[in-house]
Amino acid sequence: MCAKLGLTIFRKRINIERRILRMINEKITLSDPLTGLTEKAVSAWEGHVYRCYNAQQVKNLIKLINEISVRSMVNTDCSRDVFSTDVLRRSAPLRTLCSKLEEALKEVIP
């Protein structure tokens, strides 16, 4: 039962990440799209975005993407209640972060 629940939670995380990536890559079209929500993927993509868009708006967008990544990871980590209470308190719910991301994308690309 635990393994099945873990797989369901993992699939939910993947679906959320795909939705976020689609939302970003449909709005910000670059030759190198954002390929993941990992720190490495976001950092690689960040340089491309800074060259094409307003720095302050991109900074806010990158901050939101990183926060969504952390929240998504924490939501699927079964040990989060023991080890990540500080992260949980500081981060908004994923639904709120996604709404903020949509608004931030509108600022970058009106």
C-alpha positions as CSV (number, residue, x, y, z in Angstrom):
1,M,0.0,0.0,0.0
2,C,2.8,2.4,0.9
3,A,4.6,1.9,-2.4
4,K,1.4,2.4,-4.3
5,L,0.7,5.7,-2.5
6,G,4.3,6.8,-3.0
7,L,4.0,6.1,-6.8
8,T,0.7,8.1,-6.9
9,I,2.4,11.0,-5.1
10,F,5.4,10.8,-7.5
11,R,3.1,10.9,-10.5
12,K,1.2,13.9,-9.2
13,R,4.6,15.7,-8.8
14,I,5.6,14.8,-12.3
15,N,2.2,16.1,-13.6
16,I,2.6,19.3,-11.7
17,E,6.2,19.8,-13.0
18,R,5.0,19.1,-16.6
19,R,2.2,21.7,-16.2
20,I,4.7,24.3,-14.9
21,L,7.2,23.6,-17.7
22,R,4.4,23.8,-20.4
23,M,3.1,27.1,-18.9
24,I,6.6,28.6,-18.9
25,N,7.8,27.3,-22.3
26,E,4.6,28.3,-24.1
27,K,5.0,31.9,-22.9
28,I,8.7,32.3,-23.0
29,T,9.9,30.8,-26.3
30,L,13.6,30.4,-26.5
31,S,15.9,28.1,-28.5
32,D,16.7,26.4,-25.2
33,P,13.5,25.7,-23.3
34,L,13.3,25.1,-19.6
35,T,13.7,21.3,-19.3
36,G,13.1,20.7,-15.6
37,L,12.6,22.2,-12.3
38,T,15.9,21.1,-10.8
39,E,18.3,23.7,-9.6
40,K,20.7,22.8,-12.4
41,A,18.0,23.0,-15.2
42,V,16.7,26.3,-13.9
43,S,20.3,27.8,-13.7
44,A,21.1,26.7,-17.2
45,W,17.9,28.3,-18.5
46,E,18.2,31.4,-16.5
47,G,21.2,32.8,-18.5
48,H,19.2,32.5,-21.7
49,V,16.2,34.3,-20.2
50,Y,18.3,37.2,-18.8
51,R,19.7,37.9,-22.3
52,C,16.2,38.3,-23.8
53,Y,14.0,39.8,-21.0
54,N,13.8,42.4,-18.3
55,A,16.2,41.5,-15.5
56,Q,14.0,42.3,-12.5
57,Q,11.0,40.5,-14.0
58,V,13.2,37.5,-14.8
59,K,14.6,37.5,-11.2
60,N,11.1,37.3,-9.8
61,L,10.2,34.6,-12.2
62,I,13.3,32.5,-11.3
63,K,12.5,32.9,-7.6
64,L,9.0,31.6,-8.1
65,I,10.2,28.7,-10.2
66,N,12.7,27.7,-7.5
67,E,10.0,28.0,-4.8
68,I,7.6,25.8,-6.8
69,S,10.4,23.3,-7.2
70,V,11.1,23.2,-3.5
71,R,7.4,23.0,-2.6
72,S,6.8,20.3,-5.1
73,M,9.7,18.2,-3.6
74,V,8.6,18.8,-0.1
75,N,5.0,17.8,-0.9
76,T,6.1,14.5,-2.2
77,D,8.8,13.7,0.5
78,C,7.3,11.5,3.2
79,S,9.9,12.7,5.7
80,R,8.9,16.4,5.2
81,D,7.1,16.7,8.6
82,V,10.3,15.6,10.4
83,F,13.0,17.4,8.5
84,S,11.5,20.3,6.6
85,T,9.1,22.2,8.9
86,D,10.9,25.5,8.3
87,V,10.6,25.1,4.5
88,L,6.9,24.3,4.9
89,R,6.2,27.4,7.0
90,R,8.0,29.7,4.6
91,S,6.5,28.5,1.4
92,A,3.0,29.2,0.1
93,P,0.8,26.4,-1.1
94,L,1.6,25.1,-4.6
95,R,-1.7,26.3,-6.0
96,T,-0.9,29.9,-4.8
97,L,2.6,29.7,-6.3
98,C,1.2,28.5,-9.6
99,S,-1.1,31.5,-9.7
100,K,1.8,33.8,-8.9
101,L,3.8,32.2,-11.7
102,E,1.0,32.9,-14.2
103,E,1.0,36.6,-13.1
104,A,4.8,36.8,-13.3
105,L,4.8,35.3,-16.8
106,K,2.3,38.0,-17.8
107,E,4.7,40.7,-16.5
108,V,7.6,39.2,-18.5
109,I,5.6,38.7,-21.7
110,P,2.6,41.1,-21.7
